[in-house]
Amino acid sequence: MLDPTPYRELFPIAKRLAVFNHAGVSPLNTRAVAAMNAFNEQCLMFSLNEFRDETTTTLNDLRQRFATLVNARSIDEIVLMPNTAAGINTAALSLPLRPGDNVLVLDGDYPANIYPWMNLAHRGVLTKFVPARNGGLDLDVLVSRIDSHTRVIAMSTVVFATGFRNALVAVGQICKERGIFFVVDGIQSLGALPFDVQAANVDFLAAGSQKWLLGPIGGGFMYVRREILDQLVPGAYVGAASTVDPWNFLDYNFTPLPTAERFNLGSQNMLGMYGVRASLEMIQEAGIEHVAERVLMLAGVAIGDLQERGFTLSASTAPEHRSGIVIPEVADPVAACAKLEAAGIICIPRGRGVRIAPHFYNTEEEVLRVGKVLSAL
């Protein structure tokens, strides 16, 4: 198994706190901070024109890294985004939906993957909620809710308030067989667990970087399957960088790019993207399979310890449903998290309990401390 020691040293906060908020906002690492500082130094001493080619190369390398992370076929299927909601909104506004169509979402999912679809009500598009079972998706319940007007299924890889990992490959197969678009919010697993957009037949996927990708707030990406680009309608979001001739400002040649970059509005958060790239490079250096093995091991340690102590967990603990999130239910989640913080442990209240979300640089000893503190309440 991966030795986390060299990577743990890149997180100075770990010397002071046991941070288990990677499903919320992760602490930054020294590599990301160094990359952002170096970019700022360049901006301080040079005109952007003097190092524009370097920034283009860096951002394209980041897009390629994202493509590799999700097994996209090409960098042309990847566009950088500021956060998950920006990507999901882009999908909702670009898919060819008509009055009477409906979108299926999972009850209990995060608002970033709910509100963009509800926002289509004025166009006559209905958002239908699929009830959750055991903290997440039940495929039989999902299938029972599909009808002849279902055009989109949208859901997260992992449910933020329970830690349930949804069976998205099976959902993707259902979508493929029935001609339904599949939109995925990947923020609660990417960077901790492998995900393959081709295997899951995903049409759109979006994720921000501040959680399991260990990046700064304000960075992320969107994947768009290239075969659906010609089916998309012009959305609400376009800019000079969306077109085939982005530098010819006064020609007004409004011909969208034939790639995911048609959703690039220009003036990106380059500082943040430098930090994202450094963090993703670190994760890929360690190897996403090795990272996942360690994250799931730590989650397993938490599950075993908490169950022995008599806690009820918010989601099924079957191996296929496990993620990096474990939520023991407590009477007062806010008070419990305050008690943990006083003991040097950072968790946050979610749903009916305390959300524990360790990453690969955390230790088993840190995980076991959570159960000890909660049992003493």
C-alpha positions as CSV (number, residue, x, y, z in Angstrom):
1,M,0.0,0.0,0.0
2,L,1.1,3.6,-0.7
3,D,3.3,5.1,2.0
4,P,1.7,8.5,2.8
5,T,4.6,9.9,4.7
6,P,6.3,11.9,1.9
7,Y,2.9,13.4,0.9
8,R,1.8,14.1,4.5
9,E,4.8,16.4,4.8
10,L,3.3,18.6,2.1
11,F,0.3,19.4,4.3
12,P,1.7,21.5,7.2
13,I,-1.7,21.7,8.8
14,A,-1.4,18.0,9.6
15,K,1.2,18.8,12.3
16,R,-1.5,20.7,14.2
17,L,-4.9,19.2,13.2
18,A,-6.4,16.0,11.9
19,V,-8.4,17.4,9.0
20,F,-11.3,15.2,7.7
21,N,-13.1,17.9,5.7
22,H,-12.0,16.8,2.2
23,A,-15.6,16.4,1.2
24,G,-16.0,20.1,2.0
25,V,-12.9,22.3,1.5
26,S,-9.5,20.6,1.7
27,P,-6.4,22.2,3.2
28,L,-3.9,23.4,0.7
29,N,-0.5,21.6,0.1
30,T,2.9,23.2,-0.3
31,R,3.1,22.3,-3.9
32,A,-0.1,24.1,-4.8
33,V,0.9,27.2,-2.9
34,A,4.4,27.2,-4.5
35,A,2.9,27.0,-7.9
36,M,0.5,29.9,-7.3
37,N,3.2,31.9,-5.7
38,A,5.5,31.4,-8.7
39,F,2.7,32.5,-11.0
40,N,2.1,35.7,-8.9
41,E,5.8,36.4,-9.0
42,Q,5.7,36.2,-12.8
43,C,2.8,38.6,-12.9
44,L,4.7,40.9,-10.6
45,M,7.8,41.1,-12.7
46,F,6.6,40.5,-16.3
47,S,3.8,41.4,-18.7
48,L,1.5,38.6,-19.3
49,N,2.4,38.8,-23.0
50,E,5.9,37.7,-22.1
51,F,4.8,34.4,-20.6
52,R,1.5,33.8,-22.3
53,D,2.7,30.8,-24.2
54,E,3.9,29.3,-20.9
55,T,0.4,29.8,-19.4
56,T,-1.3,28.2,-22.4
57,T,1.0,25.2,-22.1
58,T,0.3,24.9,-18.4
59,L,-3.4,25.1,-18.7
60,N,-3.5,22.6,-21.6
61,D,-1.4,20.3,-19.5
62,L,-4.0,20.6,-16.7
63,R,-6.8,19.8,-19.3
64,Q,-4.8,16.7,-20.3
65,R,-4.4,15.7,-16.7
66,F,-8.2,16.0,-16.2
67,A,-8.7,14.0,-19.4
68,T,-6.5,11.2,-18.0
69,L,-8.2,11.3,-14.6
70,V,-11.6,10.5,-16.1
71,N,-10.4,8.6,-19.1
72,A,-11.7,11.1,-21.7
73,R,-10.6,10.3,-25.2
74,S,-9.1,13.7,-25.9
75,I,-8.2,17.0,-24.4
76,D,-10.9,18.3,-26.8
77,E,-13.5,16.9,-24.4
78,I,-12.3,19.0,-21.5
79,V,-12.8,22.6,-20.6
80,L,-11.7,24.4,-17.4
81,M,-14.5,25.7,-15.2
82,P,-14.6,27.7,-11.9
83,N,-16.7,25.1,-10.0
84,T,-19.2,22.3,-10.3
85,A,-22.3,24.4,-10.6
86,A,-20.9,26.2,-13.6
87,G,-20.5,22.9,-15.4
88,I,-23.9,21.5,-14.5
89,N,-25.6,24.8,-15.4
90,T,-23.8,24.7,-18.8
91,A,-25.1,21.2,-19.4
92,A,-28.7,22.1,-18.4
93,L,-28.8,25.1,-20.7
94,S,-27.1,23.4,-23.6
95,L,-29.0,20.1,-23.8
96,P,-31.8,20.1,-26.4
97,L,-34.7,19.9,-23.9
98,R,-38.3,20.8,-24.8
99,P,-41.5,21.5,-22.9
100,G,-42.8,18.3,-21.5
101,D,-39.4,16.7,-21.0
102,N,-38.3,15.6,-17.6
103,V,-35.0,15.2,-15.7
104,L,-34.5,12.6,-13.0
105,V,-32.4,13.6,-10.0
106,L,-31.7,11.8,-6.7
107,D,-33.4,13.0,-3.6
108,G,-30.7,14.1,-1.2
109,D,-28.2,15.2,-3.8
110,Y,-26.3,18.4,-3.5
111,P,-28.1,21.6,-4.8
112,A,-25.5,22.2,-7.5
113,N,-26.9,19.1,-9.3
114,I,-30.5,20.0,-8.5
115,Y,-31.2,23.7,-8.9
116,P,-29.8,24.0,-12.5
117,W,-32.6,21.5,-13.5
118,M,-35.3,23.1,-11.4
119,N,-34.3,26.3,-13.1
120,L,-35.6,24.9,-16.4
121,A,-39.2,24.9,-15.1
122,H,-39.9,28.2,-17.0
123,R,-39.1,26.2,-20.2
124,G,-41.6,23.5,-19.3
125,V,-39.0,21.0,-18.2
126,L,-40.0,19.0,-15.1
127,T,-37.5,17.9,-12.5
128,K,-38.5,14.6,-10.9
129,F,-37.0,13.3,-7.6
130,V,-36.0,9.7,-7.3
131,P,-36.2,8.5,-3.6
132,A,-33.0,7.4,-2.1
133,R,-32.6,4.0,-0.4
134,N,-30.0,3.2,2.3
135,G,-28.4,6.6,1.7
136,G,-28.2,6.5,-2.1
137,L,-29.4,5.2,-5.4
138,D,-31.5,2.1,-5.8
139,L,-31.4,1.1,-9.5
140,D,-34.9,-0.5,-9.4
141,V,-36.4,2.7,-8.0
142,L,-34.6,4.7,-10.7
143,V,-35.9,2.5,-13.5
144,S,-39.5,2.7,-12.2
145,R,-39.4,6.5,-12.5
146,I,-38.2,6.6,-16.1
147,D,-41.0,7.4,-18.6
148,S,-41.2,8.3,-22.3
149,H,-40.5,11.9,-21.5
150,T,-37.3,11.4,-19.5
151,R,-34.5,13.0,-21.4
152,V,-31.8,13.4,-18.7
153,I,-30.6,11.6,-15.6
154,A,-28.4,13.7,-13.4
155,M,-26.6,12.6,-10.2
156,S,-23.4,12.6,-8.2
157,T,-20.8,9.9,-8.1
158,V,-21.1,10.0,-4.2
159,V,-23.9,11.4,-2.1
160,F,-22.4,14.3,-0.1
161,A,-24.7,13.8,3.0
162,T,-24.3,10.0,3.4
163,G,-21.2,8.9,1.6
164,F,-23.1,6.4,-0.6
165,R,-21.3,5.7,-3.9
166,N,-23.8,5.4,-6.7
167,A,-23.7,2.7,-9.3
168,L,-23.0,5.1,-12.2
169,V,-21.8,2.5,-14.7
170,A,-25.1,0.8,-14.4
171,V,-27.0,4.1,-14.7
172,G,-24.9,4.9,-17.8
173,Q,-25.9,1.7,-19.4
174,I,-29.6,2.4,-18.8
175,C,-29.1,5.8,-20.4
176,K,-27.4,4.4,-23.4
177,E,-30.1,1.8,-23.9
178,R,-32.9,4.3,-23.7
179,G,-31.4,7.3,-25.4
180,I,-31.2,9.4,-22.2
181,F,-28.5,12.1,-21.6
182,F,-26.4,11.3,-18.5
183,V,-25.0,14.3,-16.5
184,V,-22.6,13.6,-13.5
185,D,-21.4,15.7,-10.6
186,G,-18.0,14.2,-9.8
187,I,-16.8,16.5,-7.0
188,Q,-17.3,14.0,-4.2
189,S,-15.0,11.3,-5.6
190,L,-12.6,12.7,-8.2
191,G,-9.1,12.8,-6.7
192,A,-10.0,10.0,-4.3
193,L,-11.5,7.3,-6.4
194,P,-11.1,6.3,-10.1
195,F,-13.9,7.2,-12.5
196,D,-14.2,6.3,-16.2
197,V,-16.6,8.5,-18.2
198,Q,-16.4,6.1,-21.1
199,A,-17.3,3.0,-19.0
200,A,-20.2,5.0,-17.5
201,N,-21.4,6.4,-20.8
202,V,-21.3,10.0,-19.4
203,D,-22.4,12.9,-21.6
204,F,-21.4,15.7,-19.2
205,L,-19.3,15.6,-16.0
206,A,-18.4,18.6,-13.8
207,A,-16.2,19.0,-10.7
208,G,-14.6,21.7,-8.7
209,S,-11.1,21.2,-7.2
210,Q,-11.4,22.3,-3.6
211,K,-12.5,18.9,-2.2
212,W,-10.8,15.6,-3.0
213,L,-8.7,17.1,-5.8
214,L,-6.9,19.1,-3.0
215,G,-6.9,22.3,-5.1
216,P,-7.8,25.9,-4.3
217,I,-11.4,27.2,-4.4
218,G,-12.4,28.5,-7.8
219,G,-10.9,25.8,-10.1
220,G,-12.3,22.8,-11.8
221,F,-13.4,21.4,-15.2
222,M,-16.1,20.0,-17.3
223,Y,-16.1,16.9,-19.6
224,V,-18.4,16.8,-22.6
225,R,-18.6,13.7,-24.8
226,R,-17.7,14.8,-28.2
227,E,-20.5,12.9,-30.0
228,I,-23.1,15.1,-28.4
229,L,-21.6,18.5,-29.3
230,D,-23.6,18.8,-32.5
231,Q,-26.8,18.1,-30.6
232,L,-26.3,21.0,-28.2
233,V,-28.2,24.2,-28.4
234,P,-26.6,27.6,-27.9
235,G,-26.6,28.2,-24.2
236,A,-26.5,31.2,-22.0
237,Y,-22.8,31.3,-21.7
238,V,-20.6,32.4,-24.6
239,G,-17.6,34.6,-25.0
240,A,-14.8,35.5,-27.4
241,A,-12.9,32.3,-26.4
242,S,-15.9,30.2,-27.4
243,T,-15.4,30.8,-31.1
244,V,-13.1,29.5,-33.8
245,D,-11.4,32.9,-34.3
246,P,-11.1,34.2,-30.7
247,W,-8.5,36.9,-31.3
248,N,-10.2,38.6,-34.2
249,F,-12.4,40.7,-31.9
250,L,-14.2,42.8,-34.4
251,D,-15.0,40.2,-37.1
252,Y,-17.8,38.8,-35.0
253,N,-17.5,35.4,-36.5
254,F,-19.9,33.6,-34.1
255,T,-18.9,30.0,-35.0
256,P,-18.6,27.9,-31.9
257,L,-15.5,25.7,-31.5
258,P,-16.1,22.1,-32.4
259,T,-14.7,21.0,-29.0
260,A,-15.6,21.4,-25.3
261,E,-13.7,24.7,-25.4
262,R,-16.8,26.3,-26.9
263,F,-17.7,26.7,-23.2
264,N,-14.5,28.6,-22.4
265,L,-15.6,32.2,-21.7
266,G,-12.0,33.5,-21.5
267,S,-10.3,35.3,-18.6
268,Q,-9.9,32.2,-16.5
269,N,-8.8,31.9,-12.9
270,M,-5.2,31.2,-14.0
271,L,-3.8,31.6,-10.5
272,G,-6.1,29.0,-9.1
273,M,-5.6,26.7,-12.1
274,Y,-1.8,26.7,-11.4
275,G,-2.6,25.4,-7.9
276,V,-5.1,22.8,-9.2
277,R,-2.5,21.5,-11.6
278,A,0.1,21.1,-8.9
279,S,-2.3,19.2,-6.7
280,L,-3.5,17.0,-9.5
281,E,0.1,16.3,-10.5
282,M,0.7,15.2,-6.9
283,I,-2.3,12.8,-6.9
284,Q,-1.3,11.3,-10.3
285,E,2.3,10.9,-9.1
286,A,1.0,8.9,-6.2
287,G,-1.4,7.0,-8.6
288,I,-5.1,7.3,-8.3
289,E,-5.5,3.6,-7.8
290,H,-3.1,3.7,-4.8
291,V,-4.8,6.8,-3.5
292,A,-8.2,5.1,-3.7
293,E,-6.9,2.0,-2.0
294,R,-5.7,4.1,1.0
295,V,-8.8,6.3,1.1
296,L,-11.1,3.2,1.2
297,M,-8.9,1.6,3.8
298,L,-9.2,4.6,6.1
299,A,-12.9,4.7,5.5
300,G,-13.1,1.0,6.4
301,V,-11.2,1.7,9.6
302,A,-13.7,4.4,10.5
303,I,-16.7,2.1,9.7
304,G,-15.4,-0.8,11.7
305,D,-14.5,1.3,14.8
306,L,-17.7,3.3,14.8
307,Q,-19.9,0.2,14.3
308,E,-18.1,-1.5,17.2
309,R,-18.9,1.6,19.3
310,G,-22.6,1.2,18.4
311,F,-23.0,4.1,16.0
312,T,-25.5,4.0,13.2
313,L,-24.1,5.0,9.8
314,S,-26.0,7.1,7.3
315,A,-25.4,4.9,4.3
316,S,-25.0,1.3,3.3
317,T,-21.5,-0.1,4.1
318,A,-21.5,-2.6,1.3
319,P,-18.1,-2.5,-0.4
320,E,-19.6,-1.3,-3.7
321,H,-21.3,1.6,-2.0
322,R,-18.3,2.8,0.1
323,S,-16.5,6.1,-0.6
324,G,-14.2,8.4,1.3
325,I,-17.1,9.7,3.4
326,V,-18.3,8.0,6.6
327,I,-21.2,9.6,8.6
328,P,-22.0,8.4,12.0
329,E,-25.4,9.6,13.2
330,V,-25.4,11.6,16.5
331,A,-28.0,13.5,18.5
332,D,-26.4,16.9,17.9
333,P,-24.1,17.0,14.9
334,V,-23.1,20.7,15.4
335,A,-22.2,20.1,19.1
336,A,-20.3,16.9,18.2
337,C,-18.2,18.7,15.6
338,A,-17.4,21.5,18.0
339,K,-16.2,18.8,20.5
340,L,-14.1,17.3,17.8
341,E,-12.5,20.6,16.8
342,A,-11.6,21.2,20.5
343,A,-9.8,17.9,20.3
344,G,-7.9,19.0,17.2
345,I,-10.1,17.1,14.7
346,I,-11.9,18.9,11.9
347,C,-15.2,17.4,10.7
348,I,-18.4,19.1,9.8
349,P,-22.1,18.3,10.4
350,R,-23.9,16.8,7.4
351,G,-27.3,15.2,7.3
352,R,-28.0,13.5,10.6
353,G,-24.4,13.1,11.7
354,V,-20.8,14.0,11.6
355,R,-19.1,13.7,8.2
356,I,-15.6,12.1,8.3
357,A,-13.8,12.4,5.1
358,P,-10.1,11.3,5.2
359,H,-7.7,11.6,2.3
360,F,-4.7,9.5,1.5
361,Y,-2.2,11.4,3.7
362,N,-4.3,11.0,6.8
363,T,-3.4,8.1,9.3
364,E,-5.3,5.3,10.9
365,E,-4.5,6.8,14.3
366,E,-6.2,10.0,13.4
367,V,-9.3,8.2,12.2
368,L,-9.6,6.2,15.4
369,R,-9.4,9.4,17.5
370,V,-12.8,10.4,16.0
371,G,-14.6,7.5,17.5
372,K,-13.0,8.0,20.9
373,V,-14.1,11.6,21.0
374,L,-17.6,10.8,19.8
375,S,-18.0,8.0,22.3
376,A,-17.2,10.3,25.1
377,L,-20.0,12.7,24.3
